[in-house]
């Protein structure tokens, strides 16, 4: 391997790591607030990519029907819950929040799909269209079991992934799509070496969005409410923070990140209805490196996963995923050795 090849692989690894970084931040955000390992995160990213491809092809995005279907189910679940609690007076607000609001980006996409739109408008419409997906499926399947054990929540999230994959096949079909590059510019370095503008955009987007993520957590009331819920749900409830609302906010922010990931990755790889699963798994490896709690360690882990994947694809393209997922073994062993186990846990294991 020459230095030129190593440099090319490093740049590709940083670009891939940038995508896993954003996905890892979304996974950690959801888990820290709700204790849910949100397996379908990558599916939402894939739907955003396919939505943008539909806009570019001048077709009506099938995402509209997916969102409307989820909205109807969410309204039914919310109405039934309100009737059981004897709060029928809140039904109009439930219909507005879970039915009308998610339908607004669908109506906008319907109106815009038949027109020739600038790329920026297509991107905004694609991201806005997938943002309601995560909160809706959380309301349908996860909020009713919010107090269950993390294992039950993980099983539910895994079932949701297969459900979304089936819905993706139903609405989008088996064909893959790739969108046009977001930029055709390139940065030329020494000795004729150049870096595509798409790669630079991916890395820059990860840096900017991570910075905004940090500022939102440190400087805004919304971010402080999310942090409070992540640290102590009971304490947050005692000071007037409603965990259900912070969970909804976390799902919405993660859905926004997933939409941006889909837009960034769709010009460099062909996306299918089930392509998001592998993205979510590799982001999960990065999140595990961060212990599903630390955002800085998750960012470092994401870059490590991206670099390892890039160099592994050079050594053996068929085994690159095996090499990346094998990274979990030493990480889990190290965390197990470093973790402190109480005597009660030891006694339960012995029994």
C-alpha positions in Angstrom: 0.0 0.0 0.0 1.4 3.3 -1.1 1.0 6.7 0.7 -1.3 7.9 -2.1 -3.6 4.9 -1.6 -3.6 5.3 2.2 -4.5 9.0 1.8 -7.4 8.1 -0.5 -8.7 5.4 1.8 -8.4 7.8 4.8 -10.5 10.4 3.1 -13.1 7.9 2.1 -13.0 6.6 5.7 -13.6 10.1 7.1 -16.5 10.6 4.7 -18.1 7.3 5.8 -17.3 8.0 9.4 -19.1 11.4 9.1 -22.3 9.5 8.2 -21.9 7.1 11.1 -21.1 10.0 13.4 -24.5 11.6 12.7 -26.3 8.3 12.9 -24.5 7.5 16.1 -25.5 10.8 17.7 -29.2 10.1 16.8 -29.0 6.6 18.3 -27.4 7.9 21.5 -29.9 10.7 21.8 -32.9 8.3 21.5 -31.4 5.7 23.9 -30.3 8.2 26.6 -33.8 9.8 26.7 -36.0 6.7 26.1 -33.8 3.6 26.7 -34.7 2.4 23.2 -32.0 1.2 20.8 -33.8 2.5 17.7 -32.9 -0.1 15.1 -35.0 1.5 12.3 -32.9 4.7 12.3 -31.2 3.7 9.1 -34.5 2.8 7.4 -35.6 6.5 7.8 -32.3 7.6 6.2 -32.9 5.2 3.3 -36.5 6.6 2.8 -35.1 10.1 2.7 -32.7 9.1 -0.1 -35.4 7.4 -2.1 -37.7 10.4 -1.5 -35.1 12.8 -3.0 -34.6 10.4 -5.9 -38.4 10.5 -6.6 -38.3 14.3 -6.6 -35.4 14.4 -9.0 -37.2 11.9 -11.3 -40.4 14.1 -11.3 -42.4 11.4 -9.6 -44.7 11.6 -6.6 -42.7 10.4 -3.6 -44.2 7.2 -2.2 -43.2 8.5 1.3 -46.4 10.5 1.3 -48.5 7.3 1.5 -46.2 5.9 4.1 -46.5 9.0 6.3 -50.2 9.2 5.9 -50.6 5.5 6.8 -48.5 5.9 10.0 -50.5 9.1 10.8 -53.8 7.3 10.7 -52.5 4.5 12.9 -51.1 7.1 15.4 -54.4 8.9 15.6 -56.2 5.7 16.2 -53.8 4.7 19.0 -54.0 8.1 20.6 -57.8 8.3 20.4 -58.2 4.9 22.0 -55.7 5.8 24.8 -57.7 9.0 25.5 -61.0 7.2 25.6 -59.6 4.7 28.0 -58.5 7.5 30.3 -61.8 9.3 30.0 -60.2 12.3 28.3 -62.4 12.5 25.2 -62.2 16.3 25.2 -58.6 16.1 24.1 -59.4 14.1 20.9 -59.5 17.2 18.6 -55.9 18.1 19.8 -54.8 14.5 19.2 -56.1 14.5 15.7 -54.4 17.9 15.1 -51.1 16.8 16.5 -50.9 13.2 15.2 -52.9 13.5 12.0 -53.0 17.0 10.6 -49.4 18.1 11.4 -47.8 15.1 9.7 -50.1 15.5 6.7 -48.8 19.1 6.1 -45.4 18.1 4.6 -47.3 15.4 2.6 -49.6 18.1 1.1 -46.6 20.3 0.3 -44.8 17.4 -1.4 -47.9 16.6 -3.4 -48.0 20.2 -4.6 -44.3 20.4 -5.4 -43.8 17.0 -7.1 -45.3 18.0 -10.4 -43.1 21.1 -10.7 -39.5 21.6 -11.7 -37.8 22.5 -8.4 -34.4 23.7 -7.5 -32.2 21.1 -5.8 -32.3 22.9 -2.5 -36.1 22.9 -2.4 -36.1 19.1 -3.2 -33.7 18.4 -0.4 -35.8 20.5 2.1 -39.0 18.8 1.0 -37.4 15.3 1.2 -36.1 15.9 4.8 -39.4 17.5 5.9 -41.3 14.5 4.5 -39.4 11.9 6.6 -39.2 13.9 9.8 -42.7 12.7 11.1 -41.9 9.0 10.5 -39.9 8.3 13.7 -42.3 10.2 16.1 -45.2 8.4 14.5 -43.9 4.9 14.7 -42.7 5.7 18.3 -46.3 6.7 19.2 -47.7 3.6 17.6 -45.4 1.0 19.0 -43.0 2.3 21.6 -44.8 4.8 23.7 -47.4 2.3 24.9 -44.6 0.1 26.3 -42.3 3.0 27.4 -41.9 1.6 30.9 -40.9 -1.9 29.8 -37.4 -3.3 30.2 -34.7 -2.3 27.7 -34.7 -5.8 26.3 -38.4 -5.6 25.5 -37.9 -2.2 23.9 -35.0 -3.6 21.8 -37.2 -6.5 20.6 -39.9 -4.0 19.7 -37.5 -1.8 17.8 -36.1 -4.8 15.9 -39.7 -5.8 15.0 -40.3 -2.2 13.8 -37.3 -2.4 11.5 -38.7 -5.5 9.7 -42.1 -3.8 9.6 -40.6 -0.6 8.0 -38.6 -2.8 5.6 -41.8 -4.4 4.4 -43.5 -1.1 4.1 -40.5 0.2 2.2 -40.8 -2.6 -0.3 -44.5 -2.1 -0.6 -44.3 1.7 -1.2 -40.9 2.1 -2.9 -40.5 -1.2 -4.7 -37.3 -3.3 -5.0 -35.5 -0.9 -7.4 -32.5 1.1 -6.2 -31.9 4.8 -6.8 -29.0 7.2 -6.7 -29.4 11.0 -6.7 -27.3 13.6 -8.4 -24.2 14.9 -6.6 -24.9 17.8 -4.3 -21.9 19.6 -5.8 -19.7 19.0 -8.8 -16.7 21.0 -7.4 -13.5 19.3 -6.3 -10.5 20.4 -4.1 -7.2 19.8 -5.8 -4.2 19.1 -3.5 -0.6 18.7 -4.3 0.7 16.3 -7.1 -2.7 16.3 -8.9 -4.5 14.7 -6.0 -8.1 15.9 -5.7 -11.0 15.4 -3.3 -14.5 15.5 -4.5 -16.8 18.2 -3.3 -19.3 15.6 -2.2 -16.8 14.1 0.3 -15.9 17.5 1.6 -19.6 18.3 2.0 -20.2 15.1 4.0 -17.3 15.8 6.4 -18.2 19.5 6.7 -21.9 18.7 7.4 -20.9 16.3 10.1 -18.7 19.0 11.8 -21.4 21.7 11.5 -24.3 19.5 12.6 -22.3 18.2 15.6 -21.5 21.7 16.6 -25.1 22.7 16.4 -26.0 19.6 18.3 -23.6 20.6 21.1 -24.9 24.2 21.2 -28.5 23.0 21.3 -27.8 20.8 24.3 -25.8 23.4 26.2 -27.6 26.7 25.4 -31.2 25.9 24.9 -34.1 25.0 27.2 -35.0 22.2 24.9 -31.5 20.7 25.2 -31.4 21.1 28.9 -34.8 19.3 29.2 -33.4 16.4 27.1 -30.3 16.2 29.2 -32.3 16.2 32.4 -34.5 13.4 31.2 -31.4 11.4 30.1 -29.8 11.8 33.5 -32.8 11.2 35.7 -36.3 10.6 34.4 -37.9 10.8 37.8 -36.1 13.9 38.8 -37.0 15.5 35.5 -40.6 14.7 36.1 -40.5 16.2 39.5 -39.3 19.6 38.1 -42.1 19.7 35.5 -40.4 18.0 32.6 -42.7 15.5 30.9 -40.6 12.5 29.7 -43.2 11.7 27.0 -42.7 15.1 25.4 -38.9 15.0 25.6 -39.0 11.5 24.1 -41.1 12.9 21.2 -38.6 15.7 20.8 -35.7 13.2 20.8 -37.4 11.1 18.1 -38.1 14.2 16.0 -34.4 15.4 16.2 -33.2 11.9 15.4 -35.5 11.7 12.4 -34.2 15.0 11.2 -30.6 13.7 11.4 -31.7 10.5 9.5 -33.2 12.6 6.8 -30.0 14.6 6.4 -27.9 11.4 6.3 -30.1 10.1 3.5 -29.5 13.2 1.5 -25.8 13.1 2.1 -25.2 9.5 1.3 -27.6 9.0 -1.7 -25.3 10.6 -4.3 -22.4 8.2 -3.4 -24.2 4.9 -3.2 -27.3 3.3 -4.7 -30.0 3.1 -2.0 -32.7 0.5 -1.8 -35.6 0.2 0.6 -33.5 -1.9 3.0 -30.2 -0.2 2.6 -30.5 1.6 5.9 -30.1 -1.4 8.0 -26.4 -1.8 7.5 -25.9 2.0 8.1 -27.8 1.7 11.4 -25.7 -1.3 12.4 -22.4 0.4 11.8 -23.6 3.5 13.7 -24.6 1.2 16.5 -21.0 -0.1 16.7 -19.9 3.6 17.1 -22.6 4.1 19.7 -21.5 1.0 21.6 -17.9 2.4 21.7 -19.5 5.5 23.3 -21.4 3.3 25.8 -24.7 4.6 24.3 -24.2 7.6 26.6 -21.2 9.6 25.5 -21.5 11.8 22.4 -17.7 12.5 22.1 -16.8 8.8 22.4 -19.5 8.0 19.9 -18.0 10.5 17.4 -14.6 9.0 17.9 -16.0 5.5 17.5 -17.8 6.6 14.3 -14.6 7.9 12.7 -12.8 4.7 13.8 -15.5 2.6 12.2 -15.4 4.6 8.9 -11.6 4.4 8.7 -11.6 0.6 9.5 -14.3 0.0 6.9 -12.4 1.9 4.3 -9.1 0.1 4.8 -10.9 -3.3 5.3 -12.5 -2.8 1.9 -9.0 -2.5 0.4 -7.7 -5.6 2.1 -10.8 -7.7 1.5 -14.0 -6.3 0.1 -16.0 -9.4 0.9 -14.9 -9.3 4.6 -15.1 -5.6 5.3 -18.4 -5.8 7.2 -17.1 -8.8 9.2 -14.0 -6.8 10.2 -16.1 -3.8 11.2 -18.5 -5.7 13.3 -15.6 -7.7 14.9 -14.6 -4.4 16.5 -17.5 -4.9 18.9 -15.8 -7.9 20.6 -12.8 -6.1 22.1 -14.9 -3.0 22.9 -17.5 -5.1 24.8 -14.8 -7.1 26.6 -13.0 -3.8 27.6 -16.2 -2.3 28.9 -17.1 -5.5 30.8 -13.7 -5.4 32.5 -14.0 -1.7 33.3 -17.6 -1.9 34.6 -18.2 -2.1 38.3 -20.5 -4.9 39.3 -22.4 -4.7 42.6 -22.6 -7.6 45.0 -26.3 -7.9 44.4 -25.8 -8.4 40.7 -23.2 -11.1 41.5 -25.5 -12.9 43.8 -28.3 -12.9 41.2 -26.0 -14.4 38.6 -24.9 -17.1 41.1 -28.5 -18.0 41.9 
